[in-house]
């Protein structure tokens, strides 16, 4: 059974930083490109960043470019999202999934709230 478990969210002030982690199980992690997604209240889920299987290629949504960094450790079956210079509009539930997500692989996500 494939499972993605996100962690690392929380409440942070504008300008602060958080590092999200997503631990994968039940798949051969290293053969899949991975993505971080987010869903804000009342909005559709959107792709924030994605990373290639080996980690050499990354891409970001314009809204987070220069502030967020996606990385992965295939030995630990884990993908990370370093988020710096956080803004209130980054408030959302953050999820990881394959890049080209599968509906049956969504986890619980981790809540990120940016507020003073």
C-alpha positions as CSV (number, residue, x, y, z in Angstrom):
1,X,0.0,0.0,0.0
2,X,1.4,3.3,-1.1
3,X,1.6,6.0,1.6
4,X,2.9,9.5,1.7
5,X,3.2,11.1,5.2
6,X,3.8,14.8,5.3
7,X,5.2,16.6,8.4
8,X,6.8,19.9,9.4
9,X,4.0,22.3,9.1
10,X,3.0,24.9,11.7
11,X,2.3,28.5,12.5
12,X,5.0,31.0,11.4
13,X,5.2,34.7,11.1
14,X,5.6,36.4,7.8
15,X,9.2,36.3,6.7
16,X,9.8,33.1,8.6
17,X,10.9,29.6,7.4
18,X,9.7,26.0,7.6
19,X,11.0,22.8,6.3
20,X,8.4,20.2,5.2
21,X,9.2,16.5,4.9
22,X,7.3,13.7,3.1
23,X,8.1,10.1,3.8
24,X,7.1,7.6,1.2
25,X,6.4,3.9,1.6
26,X,5.0,1.1,-0.5
27,X,6.7,2.4,-3.7
28,X,10.0,2.3,-5.4
29,X,10.5,5.9,-4.5
30,X,13.6,6.6,-6.7
31,X,11.8,5.9,-10.0
32,X,9.2,8.6,-9.6
33,X,9.4,12.3,-10.1
34,X,7.8,13.9,-7.0
35,X,5.9,17.1,-6.4
36,X,4.7,19.3,-3.5
37,X,1.2,20.6,-3.8
38,X,-0.9,22.9,-1.7
39,X,-4.5,23.8,-1.2
40,X,-5.7,27.0,0.4
41,X,-9.2,27.4,1.8
42,X,-11.7,27.8,-1.0
43,X,-9.1,27.2,-3.7
44,X,-8.1,24.3,-5.9
45,X,-5.0,22.2,-5.1
46,X,-2.0,23.6,-7.0
47,X,1.5,22.3,-7.9
48,X,4.1,24.2,-6.0
49,X,7.3,22.5,-7.0
50,X,8.5,19.2,-8.5
51,X,11.7,17.3,-8.7
52,X,13.1,14.7,-11.1
53,X,13.7,11.1,-10.1
54,X,17.4,11.7,-9.3
55,X,16.9,15.2,-8.0
56,X,19.0,17.0,-10.7
57,X,16.0,18.9,-12.1
58,X,13.6,21.1,-10.2
59,X,10.8,23.4,-11.2
60,X,8.7,25.9,-9.2
61,X,5.4,27.8,-9.5
62,X,6.1,31.5,-10.1
63,X,4.5,32.4,-6.8
64,X,7.3,30.5,-4.8
65,X,10.3,30.8,-7.1
66,X,13.3,32.0,-5.3
67,X,11.8,31.4,-1.9
68,X,11.1,27.6,-1.8
69,X,13.5,24.7,-2.5
70,X,12.5,21.1,-3.2
71,X,15.0,18.3,-2.6
72,X,14.9,14.6,-2.1
73,X,16.9,11.8,-0.4
74,X,16.2,8.6,-2.3
75,X,18.1,6.5,0.4
76,X,15.5,7.7,2.9
77,X,12.5,7.7,0.6
78,X,11.9,11.3,1.5
79,X,11.2,14.5,-0.3
80,X,11.6,17.9,1.3
81,X,10.3,21.5,0.8
82,X,12.4,24.3,2.3
83,X,10.2,27.4,2.5
84,X,11.8,30.8,3.2
85,X,10.4,34.3,3.3
86,X,6.9,33.0,3.9
87,X,4.0,35.1,3.1
88,X,0.4,35.0,4.4
89,X,-0.7,33.8,0.9
90,X,1.4,30.7,1.4
91,X,-1.1,29.6,4.0
92,X,-2.5,26.2,2.9
93,X,-2.4,22.5,3.5
94,X,0.7,21.1,1.8
95,X,0.8,17.6,0.2
96,X,3.3,15.5,-1.6
97,X,2.5,13.1,-4.4
98,X,4.0,11.8,-7.6
99,X,4.5,14.5,-10.2
100,X,1.4,13.7,-12.2
101,X,-0.4,12.9,-9.0
102,X,-2.4,9.8,-8.4
103,X,-5.7,10.4,-6.7
104,X,-5.4,7.4,-4.5
105,X,-2.0,8.5,-3.2
106,X,-3.0,11.7,-1.4
107,X,-2.1,11.8,2.3
108,X,-3.4,13.9,5.1
109,X,-1.1,16.8,4.3
110,X,0.5,19.3,6.7
111,X,-1.0,22.6,7.6
112,X,1.1,25.7,7.1
113,X,-0.2,29.0,8.5
114,X,1.6,32.3,8.0
115,X,0.3,34.9,10.2
116,X,1.4,37.6,12.6
